[in-house]
């Protein structure tokens, strides 16, 4: 069984996390990746929370909705379990082309809201 791969993109259209690349980084990432096949919503929320904690930006709560609103902070979630998905995107190495590749080759599944 392959692990689920999602990519988180912020409202400035920057790739913030690729769970497949992050799962190679630490055991904690690999553990949450196991959730992906059974519950993508929980997986996306936990991935966003872990990303934020890693960068000292943890929030009090997270939620998941189909779309973002103008006054929310969070991440667009793309399911990249597709044969046409771009190569792994390592943190800090994304460029605008990576965002376009994700948006064109992967499936948009929702938005993780960060509640401050």
C-alpha positions, 0 to 999 in steps of 0.5 A: 500500500502506498502512502497518501500524498498531499501538498499544502499551499498557502494563500500566497500560492507557495507550496508549504509542505509535500507530505511525501517529502516530509515523511522521509524527514522524520518518524512523526511525519511518517506516522501521520502519513499512515492516516491518509488512506483512511481519512484525508481530512484528519490527515490534512489537519494533522499535517498542517498542525505539524508543519506549523509546530515545526515552524513555531506557528502552532494555532489553538485549533484547526478545521477543514472546509471545502473552500477558503474565505477572505478572512481565513488563514490556512492551507489549500489541500491538494491530493497528489496521489496521481500518476501525473503528480510533480516530483517531491517538493522539499521544504524551502525549495519550491518555486512558482512552477511547483505550485502550478504543477501541483494545481494542474496535476493534483486534485483540490480537496479542501482548505485547512483553516488555522484558528488563532 
